[in-house]
Amino acid sequence: MPALKKIALTVISAALLSGFVVGPASADDKDKADAKQPTPTADMSTVGGERLGEAGTQVSLGPGAPVLPKELTGRSWIVADAESGDVLAAHNAHWRLPPASTLKMLFADTVLPSLPKNQSVTVTDSQLADVGAGSSLVGVKEDHTYTVHDLWLGVFLRSGNDAVHVLADLFGGIPATVTAMQKHAVELQALDTTVVSPDGYDADRQVSSAYDLTLFARNGLQKKDFREYAATATADFPGGEEDGKRETFQIQNTNRLLTGDAGIAPYDGIAGVKNGYTSQAGNTFTGVAERGGRVLLVTVMNPESDESHAVYKEAASLLDWGFAADGKVAPVGELVAPRSSDAAEPVPGKGAEPATGPGSGSGAQARAAASAEVAAEQRSGGVGIALAVAGGFLVLLAGGVFVVNRRWPLPDLVRRLPRR
């Protein structure tokens, strides 16, 4: 970056931040809340900013800013502006935790562009053989034929591990899919993530973070099909054949903020993205919502609360806070751009290596291998999986100075009517 640009950015950033302070009352509340929370057992990454590598709650309230919601119990959470990438507040953002089915966002972001939605597949026993016991299922049956479109509805609405395994087989098999997902995570600078299973099923050393899951959602939402699947409330899914006619049955999205259920009302402006649960991960959720032209992303991992559907309630309260805090808080970090994006900048501070996982070697080796593949594709001009889904930025120059306001538009984010 040219020296003049660095100076301009530094001066303007200092001027903007000088008006924001953390009031004593909010600091006391933060300290009390953090004292009740489990804390990370290892140093966290500082990808996206130094403060995101600090344990506990990070927020900078300006004049008139609302205080954070009370009784947030998630082990890790983050709320961010989906377009600018500004992180408005976070709690243990880079804590590596089991992701459960929210990892399916990375699966979809990696695999979806490579499989034509009208492609058909007749399912075999071998494609379903390794689906984990107790997995969430959409009801895919061997010897039945489905389109790729059907299977993606099963992934997004019912979190069907059976649908994931069939799609992974079409992509080249489970090992190839895991490798591609890990490579794509590195391309997105999601360096807390180690992929072992494509469906998020509990597996030794499979981890991600609230920060990384938010990156997966943000990148996936650049794709029209991803947005539409994530925002679909209900759909008709193919069943068995009777009297020569293919029957269907209705499936409903398990994202309670989208569909409402069990005492949870649909959230005003919600447009996806993905929820999950396993015994190791607890409840996890990443959501996106739009109000008044502003789009926010929120991720909550493993709430400690005994309250029913706490993950949705805490996510909704963080979204409410984020919309109310518009223009009244200073960012505590940013969602970084993909490595191959023209807007990507060097990652500040220490970047965490992906943890080790079966078949991937050490974290350093996995990251180095994936980075080398991305670099090779860039040199050759080839369009690999990571580059094909990188997306772009709309660059806006502010009058006469070298200031770049990076924005990543998310068009057509509206809550979908039931899909028939």
C-alpha positions, 0 to 999 in steps of 0.5 A, spaced: 500 500 500 502 506 498 505 511 503 500 516 502 494 511 502 497 509 509 497 515 512 490 517 509 487 511 512 490 512 519 488 519 519 481 518 517 480 512 522 483 515 528 478 521 527 472 516 526 474 512 532 475 518 536 468 519 537 467 512 540 468 510 547 466 504 551 462 507 557 463 505 564 456 502 565 457 497 559 464 495 560 462 493 567 456 489 564 461 486 559 466 484 565 460 481 569 457 477 563 464 475 561 466 472 568 460 467 567 462 464 560 467 459 559 473 461 555 478 459 550 483 454 552 488 457 547 490 463 543 485 465 538 487 468 531 487 475 529 484 474 522 480 480 521 483 485 527 487 484 533 481 485 538 477 479 535 483 475 537 482 477 545 477 473 549 471 475 552 466 480 549 469 486 544 464 492 543 466 499 542 459 503 543 459 510 541 454 516 543 447 513 544 448 506 542 444 501 545 448 496 550 448 489 548 443 484 550 443 481 557 444 474 558 448 472 552 450 465 553 453 463 547 460 460 547 462 464 541 458 469 537 459 475 532 454 480 529 457 484 522 455 488 517 454 483 511 456 488 506 461 493 509 464 487 513 465 491 519 464 487 525 460 490 530 461 486 536 463 479 538 465 474 543 470 469 542 470 470 535 475 465 533 474 460 538 475 453 535 469 449 536 465 443 533 460 447 528 455 441 527 451 442 520 453 450 520 459 447 516 454 445 510 454 452 508 462 451 506 460 445 503 454 448 499 459 454 497 464 449 495 460 444 491 454 448 489 457 451 483 460 445 480 453 441 479 448 443 474 441 443 478 437 439 473 442 433 473 439 427 475 442 421 480 439 414 482 441 413 489 445 407 490 447 403 497 454 405 497 452 413 497 448 412 503 453 407 507 457 412 511 452 417 513 453 417 521 448 414 526 443 419 528 444 424 523 439 428 520 436 426 514 431 428 509 429 421 506 433 420 500 432 412 498 437 408 494 434 406 487 430 412 487 432 418 482 433 425 484 435 432 481 441 436 484 436 441 485 432 436 490 438 434 494 440 441 495 433 443 498 434 437 502 441 440 505 438 447 506 431 445 509 432 439 513 440 439 514 439 432 510 446 428 511 443 423 506 443 428 501 450 431 503 453 424 501 450 423 495 452 430 492 459 429 495 459 423 491 457 426 485 462 431 486 468 426 486 467 422 493 467 424 500 475 425 501 475 429 494 470 434 497 473 434 504 479 436 500 476 441 496 472 444 502 479 445 506 482 448 500 476 453 499 476 455 507 483 457 506 481 461 500 476 465 504 481 466 510 477 461 514 483 459 518 480 456 524 476 451 520 478 444 519 474 439 515 473 432 516 466 430 514 462 434 509 456 434 513 458 437 520 457 430 523 461 430 529 468 428 528 475 428 531 478 435 530 473 437 526 472 445 528 470 452 526 469 458 529 463 464 529 468 468 525 469 463 519 462 460 519 460 468 518 465 468 512 462 462 509 455 465 509 457 471 507 461 468 501 455 463 499 450 469 499 453 472 493 450 466 489 443 466 487 442 459 488 445 459 495 441 465 497 434 462 494 435 455 498 437 458 504 431 462 504 426 457 502 421 456 508 418 449 505 418 445 499 415 438 496 420 433 496 420 427 492 418 420 495 416 413 493 412 411 487 405 409 487 401 407 481 406 409 476 406 416 479 412 419 483 409 422 490 412 428 494 412 430 501 413 437 504 419 439 508 420 445 512 426 449 513 429 447 520 431 455 521 426 457 526 427 464 525 425 463 518 419 459 519 417 460 526 415 454 531 415 452 538 414 459 541 419 462 536 416 467 531 419 468 524 424 474 524 422 480 521 427 481 515 430 474 515 433 471 509 437 464 511 442 461 513 443 455 517 442 452 523 445 445 526 446 441 532 450 435 535 451 433 542 459 435 541 457 442 538 450 444 542 446 448 538 449 453 532 446 458 528 448 463 522 443 468 520 442 473 515 437 479 515 435 485 512 432 492 514 432 498 511 437 497 506 442 494 511 444 487 511 447 484 518 450 477 519 450 473 526 453 467 528 451 464 535 455 457 537 453 453 543 449 457 548 449 455 555 442 457 557 437 452 559 432 456 555 428 452 549 431 455 543 436 459 546 440 459 540 435 463 536 433 467 541 440 470 542 441 471 535 435 475 534 437 479 540 443 480 537 440 482 530 435 487 534 441 490 537 445 491 530 440 494 527 439 499 533 446 500 533 447 502 526 452 508 526 453 508 533 458 503 534 465 503 532 467 496 528 472 492 532 474 488 526 472 486 519 470 480 515 476 479 510 476 478 503 477 472 499 485 471 498 483 471 490 479 477 491 482 484 488 480 487 494 483 482 499 489 485 503 494 482 508 491 479 514 493 483 520 496 479 526 497 472 527 493 467 522 491 461 526 493 454 522 488 450 521 488 444 526 490 437 524 485 432 522 485 425 519 487 425 512 490 432 512 496 432 515 498 438 520 495 444 520 501 448 517 501 442 511 494 443 510 494 450 509 501 450 505 498 445 500 491 449 499 495 456 498 500 453 493 494 450 489 490 457 489 497 460 487 498 455 482 491 456 479 492 464 479 499 463 475 496 459 470 489 463 469 485 456 471 479 457 474 479 452 480 473 451 485 476 457 490 477 462 484 470 460 481 466 462 487 471 468 490 466 473 488 468 481 487 467 487 491 464 494 489 470 499 490 467 506 492 472 512 492 471 517 497 472 525 494 479 526 493 483 522 498 485 515 498 480 511 502 476 505 499 470 503 502 469 496 501 462 493 500 460 487 498 452 487 495 447 482 497 442 483 492 435 480 492 435 478 500 428 477 501 424 472 505 421 466 500 414 464 499 414 456 500 417 453 494 412 448 490 
